[in-house]
Amino acid sequence: MTPTAAPYVLGVDTDATTLRGADHLLQALAAELALPEGVFGCTHLVRDGRPRVALSLAAEAEPVLRTARDRLTARGYEVRDGAWDETGRAVLYPGAAALTGTLTVAELLARSAIDRVTVLGTPHEPAPDTRLVTRDHVRPHWQGGRLVLAAMPAVGGTLVPFEDPDPTPCCADH
């Protein structure tokens, strides 16, 4: 997860065990640290002896992350240079706040740092005028240095982001 425009990256170890928990933590930390709009904040699944969801912050300017490192370390977080992996799931990224309601693919790409939209089960990218219902939850992933949103077909010829904002836990009815 190293966006070309943001060469400075910090990894932040957490005790979060769910994506939702990590999202909330990342958003709370961004607010507390007063991170500027251009900072990328991602989640990373860590599968070692202690499975968890770690975070990364990437910025164009080193002073932004130096301050974040100092404040996170003071709060007891283990902070390291670099991201956990190259395929982080972006929660904070330029334009993320503007991705609400229903947008065309062209509008989504123009308003945000997302580089590309793919559709599950199809070999081609969607047409620029295809409508995407954001559900106010757009979480693209880094793939080959590009921010890519996976979408899936929905009602009425629209698309929705693949990641459901309110997933039903497995075996919820047992």
Chimera marker file (.cmm) of the C-alpha trace (Angstrom):
<marker_set name="trace">
<marker id="1" x="0.000" y="0.000" z="0.000" r="1" g="1" b="0" radius="0.5"/>
<marker id="2" x="2.286" y="2.739" z="-1.125" r="1" g="1" b="0" radius="0.5"/>
<marker id="3" x="0.504" y="5.286" z="-3.283" r="1" g="1" b="0" radius="0.5"/>
<marker id="4" x="2.971" y="6.899" z="-5.646" r="1" g="1" b="0" radius="0.5"/>
<marker id="5" x="1.908" y="10.344" z="-4.487" r="1" g="1" b="0" radius="0.5"/>
<marker id="6" x="2.493" y="9.452" z="-0.822" r="1" g="1" b="0" radius="0.5"/>
<marker id="7" x="6.039" y="8.190" z="-0.255" r="1" g="1" b="0" radius="0.5"/>
<marker id="8" x="5.921" y="8.320" z="3.563" r="1" g="1" b="0" radius="0.5"/>
<marker id="9" x="4.131" y="5.371" z="5.169" r="1" g="1" b="0" radius="0.5"/>
<marker id="10" x="3.617" y="4.259" z="8.778" r="1" g="1" b="0" radius="0.5"/>
<marker id="11" x="2.256" y="0.926" z="9.965" r="1" g="1" b="0" radius="0.5"/>
<marker id="12" x="0.210" y="0.957" z="13.166" r="1" g="1" b="0" radius="0.5"/>
<marker id="13" x="-0.346" y="-2.256" z="15.108" r="1" g="1" b="0" radius="0.5"/>
<marker id="14" x="-3.762" y="-2.567" z="16.753" r="1" g="1" b="0" radius="0.5"/>
<marker id="15" x="-5.888" y="-4.976" z="18.738" r="1" g="1" b="0" radius="0.5"/>
<marker id="16" x="-8.756" y="-4.632" z="16.238" r="1" g="1" b="0" radius="0.5"/>
<marker id="17" x="-10.132" y="-7.988" z="15.133" r="1" g="1" b="0" radius="0.5"/>
<marker id="18" x="-12.784" y="-6.819" z="12.661" r="1" g="1" b="0" radius="0.5"/>
<marker id="19" x="-12.749" y="-4.529" z="9.653" r="1" g="1" b="0" radius="0.5"/>
<marker id="20" x="-15.573" y="-2.487" z="11.151" r="1" g="1" b="0" radius="0.5"/>
<marker id="21" x="-13.614" y="-2.011" z="14.388" r="1" g="1" b="0" radius="0.5"/>
<marker id="22" x="-10.474" y="-1.079" z="12.453" r="1" g="1" b="0" radius="0.5"/>
<marker id="23" x="-12.458" y="1.395" z="10.301" r="1" g="1" b="0" radius="0.5"/>
<marker id="24" x="-13.819" y="3.122" z="13.405" r="1" g="1" b="0" radius="0.5"/>
<marker id="25" x="-10.379" y="3.198" z="15.023" r="1" g="1" b="0" radius="0.5"/>
<marker id="26" x="-8.763" y="4.611" z="11.877" r="1" g="1" b="0" radius="0.5"/>
<marker id="27" x="-11.414" y="7.311" z="11.521" r="1" g="1" b="0" radius="0.5"/>
<marker id="28" x="-11.157" y="8.225" z="15.219" r="1" g="1" b="0" radius="0.5"/>
<marker id="29" x="-7.359" y="8.426" z="15.047" r="1" g="1" b="0" radius="0.5"/>
<marker id="30" x="-7.515" y="10.553" z="11.892" r="1" g="1" b="0" radius="0.5"/>
<marker id="31" x="-9.851" y="12.992" z="13.652" r="1" g="1" b="0" radius="0.5"/>
<marker id="32" x="-7.769" y="13.082" z="16.857" r="1" g="1" b="0" radius="0.5"/>
<marker id="33" x="-4.546" y="13.571" z="14.898" r="1" g="1" b="0" radius="0.5"/>
<marker id="34" x="-6.207" y="16.159" z="12.614" r="1" g="1" b="0" radius="0.5"/>
<marker id="35" x="-4.804" y="14.392" z="9.556" r="1" g="1" b="0" radius="0.5"/>
<marker id="36" x="-5.108" y="16.436" z="6.353" r="1" g="1" b="0" radius="0.5"/>
<marker id="37" x="-7.392" y="15.369" z="3.475" r="1" g="1" b="0" radius="0.5"/>
<marker id="38" x="-4.542" y="13.989" z="1.348" r="1" g="1" b="0" radius="0.5"/>
<marker id="39" x="-3.535" y="11.273" z="3.836" r="1" g="1" b="0" radius="0.5"/>
<marker id="40" x="-4.327" y="7.683" z="2.905" r="1" g="1" b="0" radius="0.5"/>
<marker id="41" x="-5.468" y="5.422" z="5.755" r="1" g="1" b="0" radius="0.5"/>
<marker id="42" x="-5.725" y="1.691" z="5.136" r="1" g="1" b="0" radius="0.5"/>
<marker id="43" x="-6.501" y="-1.539" z="6.942" r="1" g="1" b="0" radius="0.5"/>
<marker id="44" x="-4.394" y="-4.678" z="6.583" r="1" g="1" b="0" radius="0.5"/>
<marker id="45" x="-5.261" y="-8.208" z="7.679" r="1" g="1" b="0" radius="0.5"/>
<marker id="46" x="-2.369" y="-9.611" z="9.723" r="1" g="1" b="0" radius="0.5"/>
<marker id="47" x="-2.326" y="-13.395" z="9.875" r="1" g="1" b="0" radius="0.5"/>
<marker id="48" x="0.421" y="-14.309" z="12.286" r="1" g="1" b="0" radius="0.5"/>
<marker id="49" x="0.244" y="-15.839" z="15.761" r="1" g="1" b="0" radius="0.5"/>
<marker id="50" x="-2.105" y="-12.988" z="16.739" r="1" g="1" b="0" radius="0.5"/>
<marker id="51" x="-4.588" y="-12.390" z="13.883" r="1" g="1" b="0" radius="0.5"/>
<marker id="52" x="-5.768" y="-8.790" z="13.769" r="1" g="1" b="0" radius="0.5"/>
<marker id="53" x="-6.416" y="-5.800" z="11.540" r="1" g="1" b="0" radius="0.5"/>
<marker id="54" x="-3.492" y="-3.359" z="11.436" r="1" g="1" b="0" radius="0.5"/>
<marker id="55" x="-3.517" y="0.152" z="9.991" r="1" g="1" b="0" radius="0.5"/>
<marker id="56" x="-1.288" y="2.203" z="7.747" r="1" g="1" b="0" radius="0.5"/>
<marker id="57" x="-1.079" y="5.924" z="7.120" r="1" g="1" b="0" radius="0.5"/>
<marker id="58" x="0.544" y="7.354" z="3.988" r="1" g="1" b="0" radius="0.5"/>
<marker id="59" x="1.265" y="11.013" z="3.262" r="1" g="1" b="0" radius="0.5"/>
<marker id="60" x="3.188" y="13.187" z="0.830" r="1" g="1" b="0" radius="0.5"/>
<marker id="61" x="4.967" y="15.069" z="3.619" r="1" g="1" b="0" radius="0.5"/>
<marker id="62" x="7.120" y="13.442" z="6.282" r="1" g="1" b="0" radius="0.5"/>
<marker id="63" x="6.265" y="16.018" z="9.018" r="1" g="1" b="0" radius="0.5"/>
<marker id="64" x="2.592" y="14.945" z="8.932" r="1" g="1" b="0" radius="0.5"/>
<marker id="65" x="3.531" y="11.366" z="9.756" r="1" g="1" b="0" radius="0.5"/>
<marker id="66" x="6.291" y="12.325" z="12.201" r="1" g="1" b="0" radius="0.5"/>
<marker id="67" x="3.689" y="14.079" z="14.326" r="1" g="1" b="0" radius="0.5"/>
<marker id="68" x="1.302" y="11.131" z="13.952" r="1" g="1" b="0" radius="0.5"/>
<marker id="69" x="4.078" y="8.678" z="14.934" r="1" g="1" b="0" radius="0.5"/>
<marker id="70" x="4.922" y="10.670" z="18.064" r="1" g="1" b="0" radius="0.5"/>
<marker id="71" x="1.300" y="10.929" z="19.168" r="1" g="1" b="0" radius="0.5"/>
<marker id="72" x="0.463" y="7.286" z="18.400" r="1" g="1" b="0" radius="0.5"/>
<marker id="73" x="3.571" y="6.040" z="20.201" r="1" g="1" b="0" radius="0.5"/>
<marker id="74" x="2.686" y="8.197" z="23.214" r="1" g="1" b="0" radius="0.5"/>
<marker id="75" x="-0.749" y="6.515" z="23.252" r="1" g="1" b="0" radius="0.5"/>
<marker id="76" x="0.873" y="3.064" z="23.378" r="1" g="1" b="0" radius="0.5"/>
<marker id="77" x="0.567" y="1.988" z="19.751" r="1" g="1" b="0" radius="0.5"/>
<marker id="78" x="3.411" y="0.072" z="18.146" r="1" g="1" b="0" radius="0.5"/>
<marker id="79" x="4.344" y="2.078" z="15.051" r="1" g="1" b="0" radius="0.5"/>
<marker id="80" x="6.723" y="1.006" z="12.299" r="1" g="1" b="0" radius="0.5"/>
<marker id="81" x="7.982" y="2.330" z="8.988" r="1" g="1" b="0" radius="0.5"/>
<marker id="82" x="6.053" y="1.020" z="6.001" r="1" g="1" b="0" radius="0.5"/>
<marker id="83" x="2.734" y="-0.718" z="5.477" r="1" g="1" b="0" radius="0.5"/>
<marker id="84" x="1.945" y="-4.301" z="6.443" r="1" g="1" b="0" radius="0.5"/>
<marker id="85" x="1.489" y="-5.337" z="2.832" r="1" g="1" b="0" radius="0.5"/>
<marker id="86" x="0.990" y="-3.920" z="-0.673" r="1" g="1" b="0" radius="0.5"/>
<marker id="87" x="-2.749" y="-4.593" z="-0.842" r="1" g="1" b="0" radius="0.5"/>
<marker id="88" x="-4.244" y="-2.428" z="1.870" r="1" g="1" b="0" radius="0.5"/>
<marker id="89" x="-7.951" y="-1.652" z="1.982" r="1" g="1" b="0" radius="0.5"/>
<marker id="90" x="-8.405" y="2.121" z="1.808" r="1" g="1" b="0" radius="0.5"/>
<marker id="91" x="-10.722" y="3.761" z="4.320" r="1" g="1" b="0" radius="0.5"/>
<marker id="92" x="-9.287" y="7.285" z="4.195" r="1" g="1" b="0" radius="0.5"/>
<marker id="93" x="-8.227" y="8.644" z="0.809" r="1" g="1" b="0" radius="0.5"/>
<marker id="94" x="-8.637" y="11.870" z="-1.139" r="1" g="1" b="0" radius="0.5"/>
<marker id="95" x="-12.269" y="12.299" z="-2.155" r="1" g="1" b="0" radius="0.5"/>
<marker id="96" x="-13.671" y="9.506" z="0.036" r="1" g="1" b="0" radius="0.5"/>
<marker id="97" x="-16.108" y="11.866" z="1.779" r="1" g="1" b="0" radius="0.5"/>
<marker id="98" x="-17.611" y="12.881" z="-1.598" r="1" g="1" b="0" radius="0.5"/>
<marker id="99" x="-18.600" y="9.312" z="-2.488" r="1" g="1" b="0" radius="0.5"/>
<marker id="100" x="-22.175" y="9.272" z="-1.209" r="1" g="1" b="0" radius="0.5"/>
<marker id="101" x="-25.478" y="8.357" z="-2.769" r="1" g="1" b="0" radius="0.5"/>
<marker id="102" x="-25.591" y="7.256" z="-6.390" r="1" g="1" b="0" radius="0.5"/>
<marker id="103" x="-22.817" y="8.321" z="-8.754" r="1" g="1" b="0" radius="0.5"/>
<marker id="104" x="-21.726" y="7.341" z="-12.214" r="1" g="1" b="0" radius="0.5"/>
<marker id="105" x="-18.441" y="5.479" z="-12.486" r="1" g="1" b="0" radius="0.5"/>
<marker id="106" x="-16.995" y="8.582" z="-14.185" r="1" g="1" b="0" radius="0.5"/>
<marker id="107" x="-18.069" y="10.788" z="-11.248" r="1" g="1" b="0" radius="0.5"/>
<marker id="108" x="-16.584" y="8.360" z="-8.727" r="1" g="1" b="0" radius="0.5"/>
<marker id="109" x="-13.247" y="8.337" z="-10.540" r="1" g="1" b="0" radius="0.5"/>
<marker id="110" x="-13.217" y="12.130" z="-10.968" r="1" g="1" b="0" radius="0.5"/>
<marker id="111" x="-14.088" y="12.868" z="-7.323" r="1" g="1" b="0" radius="0.5"/>
<marker id="112" x="-11.664" y="10.513" z="-5.628" r="1" g="1" b="0" radius="0.5"/>
<marker id="113" x="-8.234" y="8.900" z="-5.645" r="1" g="1" b="0" radius="0.5"/>
<marker id="114" x="-9.753" y="5.667" z="-6.985" r="1" g="1" b="0" radius="0.5"/>
<marker id="115" x="-8.033" y="4.758" z="-10.255" r="1" g="1" b="0" radius="0.5"/>
<marker id="116" x="-10.248" y="1.984" z="-11.537" r="1" g="1" b="0" radius="0.5"/>
<marker id="117" x="-13.529" y="0.102" z="-11.012" r="1" g="1" b="0" radius="0.5"/>
<marker id="118" x="-13.855" y="-3.612" z="-11.727" r="1" g="1" b="0" radius="0.5"/>
<marker id="119" x="-17.028" y="-5.696" z="-11.768" r="1" g="1" b="0" radius="0.5"/>
<marker id="120" x="-17.041" y="-9.199" z="-10.319" r="1" g="1" b="0" radius="0.5"/>
<marker id="121" x="-17.689" y="-11.863" z="-12.924" r="1" g="1" b="0" radius="0.5"/>
<marker id="122" x="-16.950" y="-9.652" z="-15.925" r="1" g="1" b="0" radius="0.5"/>
<marker id="123" x="-13.725" y="-9.240" z="-17.878" r="1" g="1" b="0" radius="0.5"/>
<marker id="124" x="-14.343" y="-5.571" z="-18.713" r="1" g="1" b="0" radius="0.5"/>
<marker id="125" x="-14.506" y="-2.360" z="-16.723" r="1" g="1" b="0" radius="0.5"/>
<marker id="126" x="-17.964" y="-0.749" z="-16.505" r="1" g="1" b="0" radius="0.5"/>
<marker id="127" x="-18.961" y="2.057" z="-18.848" r="1" g="1" b="0" radius="0.5"/>
<marker id="128" x="-18.320" y="5.560" z="-17.447" r="1" g="1" b="0" radius="0.5"/>
<marker id="129" x="-22.074" y="6.293" z="-17.306" r="1" g="1" b="0" radius="0.5"/>
<marker id="130" x="-22.889" y="3.168" z="-15.264" r="1" g="1" b="0" radius="0.5"/>
<marker id="131" x="-24.567" y="4.152" z="-12.002" r="1" g="1" b="0" radius="0.5"/>
<marker id="132" x="-22.990" y="2.989" z="-8.736" r="1" g="1" b="0" radius="0.5"/>
<marker id="133" x="-24.997" y="3.054" z="-5.497" r="1" g="1" b="0" radius="0.5"/>
<marker id="134" x="-22.288" y="3.762" z="-2.917" r="1" g="1" b="0" radius="0.5"/>
<marker id="135" x="-24.296" y="2.879" z="0.215" r="1" g="1" b="0" radius="0.5"/>
<marker id="136" x="-21.958" y="5.526" z="1.701" r="1" g="1" b="0" radius="0.5"/>
<marker id="137" x="-19.322" y="2.798" z="2.100" r="1" g="1" b="0" radius="0.5"/>
<marker id="138" x="-16.614" y="2.716" z="-0.591" r="1" g="1" b="0" radius="0.5"/>
<marker id="139" x="-13.526" y="0.665" z="0.335" r="1" g="1" b="0" radius="0.5"/>
<marker id="140" x="-11.134" y="0.198" z="-2.601" r="1" g="1" b="0" radius="0.5"/>
<marker id="141" x="-7.972" y="-1.936" z="-2.386" r="1" g="1" b="0" radius="0.5"/>
<marker id="142" x="-4.432" y="-1.298" z="-3.601" r="1" g="1" b="0" radius="0.5"/>
<marker id="143" x="-3.571" y="-3.482" z="-6.600" r="1" g="1" b="0" radius="0.5"/>
<marker id="144" x="-0.289" y="-2.958" z="-8.399" r="1" g="1" b="0" radius="0.5"/>
<marker id="145" x="0.086" y="0.553" z="-6.988" r="1" g="1" b="0" radius="0.5"/>
<marker id="146" x="-3.409" y="1.586" z="-8.106" r="1" g="1" b="0" radius="0.5"/>
<marker id="147" x="-6.518" y="2.076" z="-5.992" r="1" g="1" b="0" radius="0.5"/>
<marker id="148" x="-9.176" y="-0.294" z="-7.376" r="1" g="1" b="0" radius="0.5"/>
<marker id="149" x="-12.813" y="-0.589" z="-6.334" r="1" g="1" b="0" radius="0.5"/>
<marker id="150" x="-14.423" y="-4.010" z="-6.781" r="1" g="1" b="0" radius="0.5"/>
<marker id="151" x="-18.128" y="-3.685" z="-7.525" r="1" g="1" b="0" radius="0.5"/>
<marker id="152" x="-20.937" y="-6.115" z="-8.260" r="1" g="1" b="0" radius="0.5"/>
<marker id="153" x="-24.132" y="-5.921" z="-10.287" r="1" g="1" b="0" radius="0.5"/>
<marker id="154" x="-27.255" y="-4.751" z="-8.460" r="1" g="1" b="0" radius="0.5"/>
<marker id="155" x="-30.910" y="-4.008" z="-9.168" r="1" g="1" b="0" radius="0.5"/>
<marker id="156" x="-31.820" y="-1.940" z="-12.213" r="1" g="1" b="0" radius="0.5"/>
<marker id="157" x="-28.496" y="-2.220" z="-13.995" r="1" g="1" b="0" radius="0.5"/>
<marker id="158" x="-26.631" y="-0.413" z="-11.225" r="1" g="1" b="0" radius="0.5"/>
<marker id="159" x="-23.507" y="-1.461" z="-9.374" r="1" g="1" b="0" radius="0.5"/>
<marker id="160" x="-22.711" y="-1.524" z="-5.657" r="1" g="1" b="0" radius="0.5"/>
<marker id="161" x="-19.319" y="-1.789" z="-3.976" r="1" g="1" b="0" radius="0.5"/>
<marker id="162" x="-18.515" y="-5.435" z="-3.284" r="1" g="1" b="0" radius="0.5"/>
<marker id="163" x="-17.954" y="-4.793" z="0.423" r="1" g="1" b="0" radius="0.5"/>
<marker id="164" x="-21.256" y="-4.630" z="2.294" r="1" g="1" b="0" radius="0.5"/>
<marker id="165" x="-21.369" y="-1.809" z="4.880" r="1" g="1" b="0" radius="0.5"/>
<marker id="166" x="-23.405" y="-3.952" z="7.291" r="1" g="1" b="0" radius="0.5"/>
<marker id="167" x="-22.540" y="-7.610" z="6.712" r="1" g="1" b="0" radius="0.5"/>
<marker id="168" x="-24.443" y="-10.411" z="8.387" r="1" g="1" b="0" radius="0.5"/>
<marker id="169" x="-22.058" y="-12.495" z="10.489" r="1" g="1" b="0" radius="0.5"/>
<marker id="170" x="-21.615" y="-16.068" z="9.349" r="1" g="1" b="0" radius="0.5"/>
<marker id="171" x="-24.083" y="-18.407" z="11.044" r="1" g="1" b="0" radius="0.5"/>
<marker id="172" x="-25.965" y="-15.440" z="12.550" r="1" g="1" b="0" radius="0.5"/>
<marker id="173" x="-29.155" y="-17.481" z="12.895" r="1" g="1" b="0" radius="0.5"/>
<marker id="174" x="-27.599" y="-20.368" z="14.838" r="1" g="1" b="0" radius="0.5"/>
<link id1="1" id2="2" r="1" g="1" b="0" radius="0.2"/>
<link id1="2" id2="3" r="1" g="1" b="0" radius="0.2"/>
<link id1="3" id2="4" r="1" g="1" b="0" radius="0.2"/>
<link id1="4" id2="5" r="1" g="1" b="0" radius="0.2"/>
<link id1="5" id2="6" r="1" g="1" b="0" radius="0.2"/>
<link id1="6" id2="7" r="1" g="1" b="0" radius="0.2"/>
<link id1="7" id2="8" r="1" g="1" b="0" radius="0.2"/>
<link id1="8" id2="9" r="1" g="1" b="0" radius="0.2"/>
<link id1="9" id2="10" r="1" g="1" b="0" radius="0.2"/>
<link id1="10" id2="11" r="1" g="1" b="0" radius="0.2"/>
<link id1="11" id2="12" r="1" g="1" b="0" radius="0.2"/>
<link id1="12" id2="13" r="1" g="1" b="0" radius="0.2"/>
<link id1="13" id2="14" r="1" g="1" b="0" radius="0.2"/>
<link id1="14" id2="15" r="1" g="1" b="0" radius="0.2"/>
<link id1="15" id2="16" r="1" g="1" b="0" radius="0.2"/>
<link id1="16" id2="17" r="1" g="1" b="0" radius="0.2"/>
<link id1="17" id2="18" r="1" g="1" b="0" radius="0.2"/>
<link id1="18" id2="19" r="1" g="1" b="0" radius="0.2"/>
<link id1="19" id2="20" r="1" g="1" b="0" radius="0.2"/>
<link id1="20" id2="21" r="1" g="1" b="0" radius="0.2"/>
<link id1="21" id2="22" r="1" g="1" b="0" radius="0.2"/>
<link id1="22" id2="23" r="1" g="1" b="0" radius="0.2"/>
<link id1="23" id2="24" r="1" g="1" b="0" radius="0.2"/>
<link id1="24" id2="25" r="1" g="1" b="0" radius="0.2"/>
<link id1="25" id2="26" r="1" g="1" b="0" radius="0.2"/>
<link id1="26" id2="27" r="1" g="1" b="0" radius="0.2"/>
<link id1="27" id2="28" r="1" g="1" b="0" radius="0.2"/>
<link id1="28" id2="29" r="1" g="1" b="0" radius="0.2"/>
<link id1="29" id2="30" r="1" g="1" b="0" radius="0.2"/>
<link id1="30" id2="31" r="1" g="1" b="0" radius="0.2"/>
<link id1="31" id2="32" r="1" g="1" b="0" radius="0.2"/>
<link id1="32" id2="33" r="1" g="1" b="0" radius="0.2"/>
<link id1="33" id2="34" r="1" g="1" b="0" radius="0.2"/>
<link id1="34" id2="35" r="1" g="1" b="0" radius="0.2"/>
<link id1="35" id2="36" r="1" g="1" b="0" radius="0.2"/>
<link id1="36" id2="37" r="1" g="1" b="0" radius="0.2"/>
<link id1="37" id2="38" r="1" g="1" b="0" radius="0.2"/>
<link id1="38" id2="39" r="1" g="1" b="0" radius="0.2"/>
<link id1="39" id2="40" r="1" g="1" b="0" radius="0.2"/>
<link id1="40" id2="41" r="1" g="1" b="0" radius="0.2"/>
<link id1="41" id2="42" r="1" g="1" b="0" radius="0.2"/>
<link id1="42" id2="43" r="1" g="1" b="0" radius="0.2"/>
<link id1="43" id2="44" r="1" g="1" b="0" radius="0.2"/>
<link id1="44" id2="45" r="1" g="1" b="0" radius="0.2"/>
<link id1="45" id2="46" r="1" g="1" b="0" radius="0.2"/>
<link id1="46" id2="47" r="1" g="1" b="0" radius="0.2"/>
<link id1="47" id2="48" r="1" g="1" b="0" radius="0.2"/>
<link id1="48" id2="49" r="1" g="1" b="0" radius="0.2"/>
<link id1="49" id2="50" r="1" g="1" b="0" radius="0.2"/>
<link id1="50" id2="51" r="1" g="1" b="0" radius="0.2"/>
<link id1="51" id2="52" r="1" g="1" b="0" radius="0.2"/>
<link id1="52" id2="53" r="1" g="1" b="0" radius="0.2"/>
<link id1="53" id2="54" r="1" g="1" b="0" radius="0.2"/>
<link id1="54" id2="55" r="1" g="1" b="0" radius="0.2"/>
<link id1="55" id2="56" r="1" g="1" b="0" radius="0.2"/>
<link id1="56" id2="57" r="1" g="1" b="0" radius="0.2"/>
<link id1="57" id2="58" r="1" g="1" b="0" radius="0.2"/>
<link id1="58" id2="59" r="1" g="1" b="0" radius="0.2"/>
<link id1="59" id2="60" r="1" g="1" b="0" radius="0.2"/>
<link id1="60" id2="61" r="1" g="1" b="0" radius="0.2"/>
<link id1="61" id2="62" r="1" g="1" b="0" radius="0.2"/>
<link id1="62" id2="63" r="1" g="1" b="0" radius="0.2"/>
<link id1="63" id2="64" r="1" g="1" b="0" radius="0.2"/>
<link id1="64" id2="65" r="1" g="1" b="0" radius="0.2"/>
<link id1="65" id2="66" r="1" g="1" b="0" radius="0.2"/>
<link id1="66" id2="67" r="1" g="1" b="0" radius="0.2"/>
<link id1="67" id2="68" r="1" g="1" b="0" radius="0.2"/>
<link id1="68" id2="69" r="1" g="1" b="0" radius="0.2"/>
<link id1="69" id2="70" r="1" g="1" b="0" radius="0.2"/>
<link id1="70" id2="71" r="1" g="1" b="0" radius="0.2"/>
<link id1="71" id2="72" r="1" g="1" b="0" radius="0.2"/>
<link id1="72" id2="73" r="1" g="1" b="0" radius="0.2"/>
<link id1="73" id2="74" r="1" g="1" b="0" radius="0.2"/>
<link id1="74" id2="75" r="1" g="1" b="0" radius="0.2"/>
<link id1="75" id2="76" r="1" g="1" b="0" radius="0.2"/>
<link id1="76" id2="77" r="1" g="1" b="0" radius="0.2"/>
<link id1="77" id2="78" r="1" g="1" b="0" radius="0.2"/>
<link id1="78" id2="79" r="1" g="1" b="0" radius="0.2"/>
<link id1="79" id2="80" r="1" g="1" b="0" radius="0.2"/>
<link id1="80" id2="81" r="1" g="1" b="0" radius="0.2"/>
<link id1="81" id2="82" r="1" g="1" b="0" radius="0.2"/>
<link id1="82" id2="83" r="1" g="1" b="0" radius="0.2"/>
<link id1="83" id2="84" r="1" g="1" b="0" radius="0.2"/>
<link id1="84" id2="85" r="1" g="1" b="0" radius="0.2"/>
<link id1="85" id2="86" r="1" g="1" b="0" radius="0.2"/>
<link id1="86" id2="87" r="1" g="1" b="0" radius="0.2"/>
<link id1="87" id2="88" r="1" g="1" b="0" radius="0.2"/>
<link id1="88" id2="89" r="1" g="1" b="0" radius="0.2"/>
<link id1="89" id2="90" r="1" g="1" b="0" radius="0.2"/>
<link id1="90" id2="91" r="1" g="1" b="0" radius="0.2"/>
<link id1="91" id2="92" r="1" g="1" b="0" radius="0.2"/>
<link id1="92" id2="93" r="1" g="1" b="0" radius="0.2"/>
<link id1="93" id2="94" r="1" g="1" b="0" radius="0.2"/>
<link id1="94" id2="95" r="1" g="1" b="0" radius="0.2"/>
<link id1="95" id2="96" r="1" g="1" b="0" radius="0.2"/>
<link id1="96" id2="97" r="1" g="1" b="0" radius="0.2"/>
<link id1="97" id2="98" r="1" g="1" b="0" radius="0.2"/>
<link id1="98" id2="99" r="1" g="1" b="0" radius="0.2"/>
<link id1="99" id2="100" r="1" g="1" b="0" radius="0.2"/>
<link id1="100" id2="101" r="1" g="1" b="0" radius="0.2"/>
<link id1="101" id2="102" r="1" g="1" b="0" radius="0.2"/>
<link id1="102" id2="103" r="1" g="1" b="0" radius="0.2"/>
<link id1="103" id2="104" r="1" g="1" b="0" radius="0.2"/>
<link id1="104" id2="105" r="1" g="1" b="0" radius="0.2"/>
<link id1="105" id2="106" r="1" g="1" b="0" radius="0.2"/>
<link id1="106" id2="107" r="1" g="1" b="0" radius="0.2"/>
<link id1="107" id2="108" r="1" g="1" b="0" radius="0.2"/>
<link id1="108" id2="109" r="1" g="1" b="0" radius="0.2"/>
<link id1="109" id2="110" r="1" g="1" b="0" radius="0.2"/>
<link id1="110" id2="111" r="1" g="1" b="0" radius="0.2"/>
<link id1="111" id2="112" r="1" g="1" b="0" radius="0.2"/>
<link id1="112" id2="113" r="1" g="1" b="0" radius="0.2"/>
<link id1="113" id2="114" r="1" g="1" b="0" radius="0.2"/>
<link id1="114" id2="115" r="1" g="1" b="0" radius="0.2"/>
<link id1="115" id2="116" r="1" g="1" b="0" radius="0.2"/>
<link id1="116" id2="117" r="1" g="1" b="0" radius="0.2"/>
<link id1="117" id2="118" r="1" g="1" b="0" radius="0.2"/>
<link id1="118" id2="119" r="1" g="1" b="0" radius="0.2"/>
<link id1="119" id2="120" r="1" g="1" b="0" radius="0.2"/>
<link id1="120" id2="121" r="1" g="1" b="0" radius="0.2"/>
<link id1="121" id2="122" r="1" g="1" b="0" radius="0.2"/>
<link id1="122" id2="123" r="1" g="1" b="0" radius="0.2"/>
<link id1="123" id2="124" r="1" g="1" b="0" radius="0.2"/>
<link id1="124" id2="125" r="1" g="1" b="0" radius="0.2"/>
<link id1="125" id2="126" r="1" g="1" b="0" radius="0.2"/>
<link id1="126" id2="127" r="1" g="1" b="0" radius="0.2"/>
<link id1="127" id2="128" r="1" g="1" b="0" radius="0.2"/>
<link id1="128" id2="129" r="1" g="1" b="0" radius="0.2"/>
<link id1="129" id2="130" r="1" g="1" b="0" radius="0.2"/>
<link id1="130" id2="131" r="1" g="1" b="0" radius="0.2"/>
<link id1="131" id2="132" r="1" g="1" b="0" radius="0.2"/>
<link id1="132" id2="133" r="1" g="1" b="0" radius="0.2"/>
<link id1="133" id2="134" r="1" g="1" b="0" radius="0.2"/>
<link id1="134" id2="135" r="1" g="1" b="0" radius="0.2"/>
<link id1="135" id2="136" r="1" g="1" b="0" radius="0.2"/>
<link id1="136" id2="137" r="1" g="1" b="0" radius="0.2"/>
<link id1="137" id2="138" r="1" g="1" b="0" radius="0.2"/>
<link id1="138" id2="139" r="1" g="1" b="0" radius="0.2"/>
<link id1="139" id2="140" r="1" g="1" b="0" radius="0.2"/>
<link id1="140" id2="141" r="1" g="1" b="0" radius="0.2"/>
<link id1="141" id2="142" r="1" g="1" b="0" radius="0.2"/>
<link id1="142" id2="143" r="1" g="1" b="0" radius="0.2"/>
<link id1="143" id2="144" r="1" g="1" b="0" radius="0.2"/>
<link id1="144" id2="145" r="1" g="1" b="0" radius="0.2"/>
<link id1="145" id2="146" r="1" g="1" b="0" radius="0.2"/>
<link id1="146" id2="147" r="1" g="1" b="0" radius="0.2"/>
<link id1="147" id2="148" r="1" g="1" b="0" radius="0.2"/>
<link id1="148" id2="149" r="1" g="1" b="0" radius="0.2"/>
<link id1="149" id2="150" r="1" g="1" b="0" radius="0.2"/>
<link id1="150" id2="151" r="1" g="1" b="0" radius="0.2"/>
<link id1="151" id2="152" r="1" g="1" b="0" radius="0.2"/>
<link id1="152" id2="153" r="1" g="1" b="0" radius="0.2"/>
<link id1="153" id2="154" r="1" g="1" b="0" radius="0.2"/>
<link id1="154" id2="155" r="1" g="1" b="0" radius="0.2"/>
<link id1="155" id2="156" r="1" g="1" b="0" radius="0.2"/>
<link id1="156" id2="157" r="1" g="1" b="0" radius="0.2"/>
<link id1="157" id2="158" r="1" g="1" b="0" radius="0.2"/>
<link id1="158" id2="159" r="1" g="1" b="0" radius="0.2"/>
<link id1="159" id2="160" r="1" g="1" b="0" radius="0.2"/>
<link id1="160" id2="161" r="1" g="1" b="0" radius="0.2"/>
<link id1="161" id2="162" r="1" g="1" b="0" radius="0.2"/>
<link id1="162" id2="163" r="1" g="1" b="0" radius="0.2"/>
<link id1="163" id2="164" r="1" g="1" b="0" radius="0.2"/>
<link id1="164" id2="165" r="1" g="1" b="0" radius="0.2"/>
<link id1="165" id2="166" r="1" g="1" b="0" radius="0.2"/>
<link id1="166" id2="167" r="1" g="1" b="0" radius="0.2"/>
<link id1="167" id2="168" r="1" g="1" b="0" radius="0.2"/>
<link id1="168" id2="169" r="1" g="1" b="0" radius="0.2"/>
<link id1="169" id2="170" r="1" g="1" b="0" radius="0.2"/>
<link id1="170" id2="171" r="1" g="1" b="0" radius="0.2"/>
<link id1="171" id2="172" r="1" g="1" b="0" radius="0.2"/>
<link id1="172" id2="173" r="1" g="1" b="0" radius="0.2"/>
<link id1="173" id2="174" r="1" g="1" b="0" radius="0.2"/>
</marker_set>
